[in-house]
Amino acid sequence: MFNISSFNWTSRTDNDTRLPETALNLKRSALTAWFAPFFAFSLLGILTNGILFTVIIRSRTLRSGAGVLILHVIANCFITSAIHNPIHGILVYGDNFWFARPRDICKYVHFLMGFTQFANNWAEASLAVNRLVAVVFPFAYKAWSTRKVTGIMIIICWFISTACLIPYLFEVGGKFYSTAQGQCTIKISDKLGGILTIIAIYLPYGIVGLISVLVVSVMYVRALRGRSQDRTPLPGTRQAVIYRKRLIVTKMLLVSFLFDVMCTVPNPIILASFPTLYASSPLLRLWLRSCLALQFPVTPVRAITICVDNTC
């Protein structure tokens, strides 16, 4: 009896006719089982991000403060859900059953995909910095929420993304390549590639995590100090409402960070430390990509919750 990990996983271009019919059917079923939810997550991402993008772009009030930074994150998620993820799914499924893929297609497809995703990592970090100032340093928030500062933050996101990807075009630090399942990805070849991965993925999430812990700590220290000094805001007052909303923001920042780490970090960790795991479990990389695809339709919900206070 054939098992999904018992045969040599090859793409259509590697000649599927070498596989026994039972194994070929099993391979088709396994890929279909992956493709269906992956494509569903993409459609859901188009819907949720498209709705929130339209709401923010049509409201002058929502575009103020952190609204532009949220709009930046939502736009990246929409582009990934509407363009990059469907192309990725079609290339994987098509390479195995439909067509012979162009030789260097991964160099272009994954560059654009990584370009958007790396920028989005830093976009979330910039949004976390904005929330840090709003919650911990509210008197300085007006200076941090100007169009100039917001524009500089967005430019920095795309500059870092570009700088981290260009070396791979020339196979410096790593290269774009296709896995046996037809999935485009980056193969790290030396320390420079590792450093670029840290800058593009780990560093922005580290910033978000550090800010989340810092904001949570500050909020709870303030709460304990207020109780000890009998300065807890009275229920129904404006101060109580603001405190409650900022507490929601604080908790959601931490939950968002944990969710992002769960969806994003496993793949680069496995690539760097346990590369043989993908060889023994061919579909694992694809399902981890589905976890990443799930991150984008959830982002609008997190963005709205993070922006519940009046400083958004």
N, C-alpha and C positions, 0 to 999 in steps of 0.2 A: 504493500500500500504506500503511495507516495505522500510525503510530507512537504509542506511549503519550503522548508529549509533543507530538504534532502537533495535537491537537484541544483545544477549549475544555473544560476539566474542570469540569463542573457537577454539583450534587447532584440527587437525584430531584425535589426541590421546584422546581428551576430548569428542569424539563422535559427529561428525557432523550430525549424523542421527537425532539428537534432533531438528535440525533446519528445518523449513518449506522449501519446495523445492524452493520457490521464493527467500527466504532469502539466501539459499545456493548458488543459481545462482548469486545473487547480490554480495555475498562475493567472489565468484570465479572471477567475472568480475572486481571487485574492486582490487583484488590482481593481476590479469593479467595486468590491467592498470598501476599498480605500477611496476610490474616486468619487463615489456618491456623497458621503458626508463632507469630503473636502470641497466639492463643488457647491454643496448646500451652504457651508460656512461662508463661501465667497458671495453667494447670492444674498445671504443674510447681512453680510458686511456692506454690500452695495446699498441695501435698504436702510439700515440703521444710520450709516454714515451719511448717506445721501439726504435723509430727512433732517438730521441735525445740522448738516452743512447749509441746507436751504434756510432753515430757521434762523441760524446765526447770521448768514449773509444778508438776510432781509431785515434784521433788527439792528438799529444803530446802538441801542442800549447793550445788547449782547456782544457787540463788536468792541466795546470799551473794556479797559482793564485787561484781564487774562483772555478775553474773548478771541482776540486775534491769534494768540498762542494755541488755544483750543481749536480754532479753525484750521491752523497749520497741521495739528495732529490728525484731525478728522480728514483733511484733504489727503494726507499721506495714506491713511487707512483706506479711504475710498479708492484711491489709485491702485493700491495693492490688491484690494478685493475685486475691483472691476477689470483690471488689466493683468497684473503680474501673476496672481494665483490661477486664473483661468488658463493663461498661456502655459504656466508650469504644469497644470494638470493635463492639458491637451498634449504637451510634449511627452510626458511620461506615458500616458495611456496610448497615444498615437505611435510613439517609438516602438512600443511592444506589439501593436496589433494593426496599425493603419499604414504608416509611411516610414520611409527612410529619412531620417533627420539630416539637415545640412551639417557638415562637419564642424564648423566653428560657431554654431548657433549659440552655444552656452556662453561664449565670450561676450556676446552682445545682450542676450536675454538676462543672464544673471548679473551683469554689470548694472543694468537699469533697475533690476529688482533690488540688488544690494544698495544701490544709490538711494532708493526711496526708503528702504528699511533702516539703513544706518542713520539717515537723516531723521527718521522718526524716533529712533532711540534717543538721539540728542534733543529732539523736540519735546519728548516727555521729560527729559532732564531739565530743560529750560522752563517747562511748566511747573515742575516741582520747585525750582528756585523761586519762581513767581509766587507760589503758594506759601513758601517759607517766609518770604518778606511780608505777605499779606497777613499771616497768622502771628508770626513772632515779632516782626517789626512793622506794625501797621502804620506808624507815622512816616515811614520812609517809602510806603507803597506807591504814593502818587508819583514820585520820581522814577520808580522802577517800572511803572506801567505806561510810560510815554511811548509814542509811536517810534521815536528814535531808538530807545532801548529795545523795544520789541523787534524792530527791524534788524538790529545788530544781532540779537539772539537767533533769529531765523537764518540770517546769512552765515553765522558761525556753524549752525547745524549742517548746512549743505556744503560748506567748505571742508569740514571734518570728514563728511561722507565721501566727498570727491578725493581727498588726500589719501584716504584709507583704501580706495579701490583702484586708483590709477596704476600703482605698482603691479597689480595682478594682470593688467593688460599686457605688460611686457614680461610676465612670468618672473617678476622680482618678489621674493617673499612667498610666492605661491602662484597658483594659476586656476583659471576657470576650467572645469572639466565635467564630464558626464559620468554618473555612476552606472553600474550594471542595470539598474532599474530605469535608466533614462532620465534621472533627475540631475539638473544642473546645480552645481555647487562650487565651492572654493576648496582647493587642496593646499594646505599650508606646507611649505617646504623648508623653512628655516626660522630663526629667531625673529627676523623682521616681520614675517607673516604673523607670528604669535603676538608681537607688539601691536600690529595693526588690528588684530582681532580684539585685543584688550581695549584699545582706544574706541573701536567701533561698537562693541557690545558690552563688555564688562564694566568699563569706566562710567558710561552714562547710567547704567543700572545701579552701579555702586553709589553714584551721586543721589539717585532717587531713593535708594535704601537708607543712606546716611541722613538725608533730609527727613525721610519718614520717621526714623527713630528719634531724630532731634525734635521734630514738631510734636510727636507723641509725648516725649519726655517733658518738653516745656509746658504743654497743655495740662498734663497731670500734676506737675509741680505747682503750677498756678492754681489748680483746683484744690490741692492739699493746703497750700498757703492761704487761700481764701477761706477754707473751712476752719483752719486753726485761728485765723484772725476774725472769724465771724463776718466775712465779707462776701459770702456766697450771694450771687444775684437773686433777688426775689423773683419767684415764678411770675411770668406774664410781663415782666419789665423788658425794655429794649435790650438792656445788658444781658439778661437771661436768654433772650432769643439769639443774640449775636454769639454768646458763649455756646449755646446748643448747636448752632450751625457750624461753628468752627470746630467743635468736637467731632461732628459728622465728617467734616473735611479731613481732620486728623486721622480718624479711623480708616477712611476710604483711601487715603494716601498709602497707608501701610498695607491694606488689603490689595490695592492695585499693584504695589511693588511685588508682593508675594505671588500674585497671579502672573505678572509679567515674567518673573524669574522662572516659574513653573513651566511657562509656555516656551520661553526663548533659550534659556541657558543650557538645558540638557544636551542639545545637539552639538554646540561647540566643545562642551566638556568631553563628550564621547569621542569626537573627532581628535581632540588633543591627547586624551589619556587612555581611551579604550577603542581604538580604531578597528580592532578585530571583531568587536561586538556587532558591527554592521555586516561583516562578512558572514557571521553565523546566523544573523537574523535580518535577512534582506529587506523586509518590509518595515523594520523599525524606524529607519530614517524617514520613510514616507509618512508614517503615522505621527512622528514628531513634527513633521511639517504641517500636519492637520491641526495639531495643538497650536502651532503658531498662527494658522489661518483662523482659529477660533478667537484669538486675541483681538482681531480687528473688529468684528461685529460687537464685541463687548465694550470696546473703548468708548463709544458715545455714552453709554450708561455711566461709566466711571467718570467721564468728563463732566457730565451734568451734576453728578453728586459732589465732585471736588469743587464745583463752582456754585455751590448753593448759597454761599454768603454774599453779602452786598458788595464785596470788593472785587467780584468777578468782572 
